Amino acid sequence: MRTLADMMNLKEKILQVLEMKKFTYADLASYLNISESELDYALENNTLEIRILELISKELRIPLYSFFRENFEGFDFEKEPYYNVNIWSKEEAKFTLELMALRQELDELRAEVRQKDLLIDALEAQIIKK
């Protein structure tokens, strides 16, 4: 079982997402209409109200539950919707990449089958003409 010590703390996660989104901590505090020191205090003492956490998730365009998952490695904020379920899981991100590669391979195989079908049709047409 995972302990709190094993998990990245909430402030670190927020800072990491802020960096990826090119926002500053000051921008976030301003958006929340509180000072940076008030936000620091709430995060460091685990007294952050859920409504503030909800506002943070909306501003950063990430799901609220994502603050309680391990990490978001492999998540591309530019390409994927903010409500993506896989935001914090390394394995889920890996499987997403593998799935994309398999879909591409399937598309290539379908194109190859279409080409071979056309070739077969052309050869059958030549045989019929003889």
C-alpha positions, 0 to 999 in steps of 0.5 A: 500500500502506498503511503503519503510519503510515497506520493508527490505532494499536492503543491509539487503537482500543481507547480509541475502542471503550472510549469507545463502550462506556462503559468506561474504560481502568482498567476494561479493565486491571482486567479483564485483571488488569494495571496501566494502566502495564503495558497502556500499555507493552505497547501502546506497545512492540508487546509485547502478547501475543495472549492479552491482545488476545484477552481485550480483544476478548472484553471489548469484544465485537468480533472480534480482526481488527477491531483491524487494520482501518482504522476502525469508522465507521458501526458501531452497537454497540447494534444490530449483533452484535459479530462483524459483519464490517463493523466497520471499513469506511466503504464496507461501512457505507455499503453496509449502509445502502443495502441496508437502504434498498433492502430497505425500498423493496422491502417498500413496493413489495410492499405496493403490488403486493398492494393493486393485486392486491386492487383487480384482484380486486375489479374482476374480481369486479364484471365477472363479476357483470354 
